């Protein structure tokens, strides 16, 4: 079964410094039809004006992944971590028993555009931890590159859940597929560009869930950037 999530029907938070679109229920946006997809709980597409951001706040028992599309995101947390996340980087923070962090636009002149992704961990009470890795775009050109996986398989970030995250940068006219194992579920999120799947077209901000499907198969109508979640 394939189910499309239209970018224009997502929830929205808009303030003077933040424009955020919510694929799933988040904060004041509550939609019983979109509370998450298996262990995937949040996909927020955030745009933050120069110099602004999220002041220090707390999280518990959640895998939080930040994926910068353009600009630069500055991160600080109660573990003592300080970093700047750029396009091509992927960050994973395990909140575990509790962590405080802040996220700000690192630039005083340019906006930052990024995805914040939450995955429910397989167990609660983990020790908080942080990890950031760079995955150059050429590594994922016209293929799904593993960037997050249980136990950090194949050089990916460690995800404390039976969930794998892939990134693909696809040239216009190329075809791409990913096989789903028995009992697995998939979520495809379009970061940029236009792709065609059986049953419909996806553009930037659109998503699609797959259950009881043997694979996801797509063709790129334009150059595109994609994130795919392979979930138990």
Beta strands, then each sheet from edge to edge (+ up, - down):
strand 1: 2-5
strand 2: 11-14
strand 3: 18-22
strand 4: 40-48
strand 5: 53-59
strand 6: 63-70
strand 7: 72-77
strand 8: 82-86
strand 9: 89-94
strand 10: 99-105
strand 11: 112-119
strand 12: 129-134
strand 13: 145-149
strand 14: 157-158
strand 15: 163-170
strand 16: 175-179
strand 17: 185-192
strand 18: 194-197
strand 19: 200-203
strand 20: 207-211
strand 21: 215-220
strand 22: 224-231
sheet 1: 1+ 20- 17+ 22- 15+ 13- 14-
sheet 2: 2+ 3- 4+ 11- 6+ 9- 12+
sheet 3: 5+ 10- 7+ 8-
sheet 4: 16+ 21- 18+ 19-
end
